[in-house]
Amino acid sequence: MPSTLLIYNPVAGRYPSHMLTERAAKVLESYGWNVDIETTVEGSQIPLLARQAVKDRKDSLIIVGGDGSLNKVLPSLVGTDTALGVLPAGTANVWAQELQLPGLSWTRWNALEESAHRLAKGEERRVDTGKCNEKHFLLWSGIGIDAFIVHRIEPRKQWEKNFTLVRYGASALLSARTWQGVNIRVLADGMQLEGKFMLVEVSNIRLYAGGLTTLSPQATLDDGLMELWLFDGSSVEDVLQQAWSLWSGKHIDSERVKFIQFKQIVLESDAPIYLQMDGEPEIGGTKVEVSVLQRQLKVLVPDQAPDNLFRHQQ
């Protein structure tokens, strides 16, 4: 009988979903799972509960929340046999979108139950994670205009998350007016380059920008590599042109965009830089070191998840 700890984060996402969490737990129990539910009062409790789940040798830990909540449990789960799962109840739920799990919305109140069914019928896989300046991330680590915007809008109250796209778009336009790019030196697996860039993004997954566009269409989750994308530019015109290039998928062939696959990378700047990891603001300093931890995280993958997300069999 699989044992799991279900952590419900009531401040994640746009919708109160405690009752929906209990209904999702009953779905898992109908498949023979042994489910315990813990409700957090604040985000700082999540890592403590994750450590306890590993100590108790739970088969899995499932977050009822979003990408920020997933990020909080990574230090406890990486390198263990406790698998990470998600019932998407956050704001963007990009990890869930990558796995094609349905997210909670005003028109889809049964999404958590649907996701529970799919997780119960799915499988466990091992995936890569990243370590950036000694902190773990699952989705991305980025510097540049996106990190600057994240620092401006986070943290948000729950009611504000209903207007995420509007607020993000407004912040992007305001930031673009004054953004002058960032001078970055890159050392990646023995290769060196430097330049002035509006966006420098390390990506472990395919999706980006809340799941609204695809940054790395060929990325796989377990190949021991990550993708570095460098978008040049230093003016508002550059920001708008590069944003359209990314949105339309034309960045793949753009001469103004550089792409590097790597296992280890160092990014340096002469001035302090803004940094975000999994959409959460972090202190960047002037040097960012990223390494890939190959297949160190066990995750719950739902049935019908795209096979081409993985290179290895189980």
Disulfide bonds with the S-S distance in Angstrom:
none
